[in-house]
Amino acid sequence: MPYPVLSDRIFASLWRSHLLLRENFEVSLKDLEAFLDGHIKELGATDMDRIAAMPGGVILATPHYGAFITTCLFLIRRLHGRKRFNVIFNDPAITPSNAVYEPLFRRLGCDVNVLYPDRRGTLSALKALKRGECLAILPDVYLANDATIAVPFFGRLLRVMAGTAFFASRTGATILPLYGIPKPDMHVDLKFDEPLHIDSLVDADDKQTLFNVTAALAERMEQQLRAEPEHWNYWETMDERSTALGVFRTREELLALADRRIRSVPSLARDLPGLLQGWNRMRAEAGSTQPPV
């Protein structure tokens, strides 16, 4: 298997996250506010003050990792009155387990706008980011439909939704990856990654831009998972939502297989010009005598 199986540490992370979530639901509002103020430790590349001061829109990208709901509550509380908070997740009519989250988020009495990824919610999210607001999103969401794209991840091709890349590319918003790491004694380390600015990832072809941004975000997420893999909720579904890239004994084997596949699907040249350009460049560097695709 190309990814770790860490049953004891995974169980400990799930149990701590469950206890944190139960605490968030069951304590009084006063105790919840005290908990969020006293049990979350900010670490990493930025902090809440800098996020609030960012002039443009900010996409807070937190995967299904550790205490991500507790992390969202903390963000809502700390950004209240400073930068409007929007959160987008699947409609409870489609994912019934999501029905509990909107009442929980609104329990704090803060300014939070709950959106669903339908046409209305998508337009609202775009407008919010253009106004310089925050949007919390789960970038590792996977639904078995045509909206997914495949990006490199732990030596495989992982299928994910391109929503984060779409919102960033349409609004110029900064993507800020972050992770809520459950610790002993009901504490959470909120780890901020370096902001992901997409200027260098934008291509003339919109589909290529979506791939570039999603791949860059997946690479960031893989770095965190390699350091602390036990907190990610989706290891058990890795096989069904990803494809092995395969093992090649020589570079020539890889080139030959890729050449056959690209030539067998002419639409790749039309739909992903960046892929075709990169492929022809790779073949030229390898000294291939075949004509370019």
Secondary structure, 3 states (H helix, E strand, C coil): CCCCCCHHHHHHHHHHHHHHHHHHHHCCHHHHHHHHHHCEEEEECCCHHHHHHCCCCEEEECCCEECHHHHHHHHHHHHCCCCCEEEECCCCCCCHHHHHHHHHHHCCCCCEEEECCCHHHHHHHHHHHHCCCEEEECCCCCCCCCCEEEEEECCEEEEEECHHHHHHHHHCCEEEEEEEEEEHHHEEEEEECCCECCHHHCCCCHHHHHHHHHHHHHHHHHHHHHHCHHHECCHHHCCCCEEECCCCCCHHHHHHHHHHHHHHCCHHHHHCHHHHHHHHHHHHHCCCCCCCC
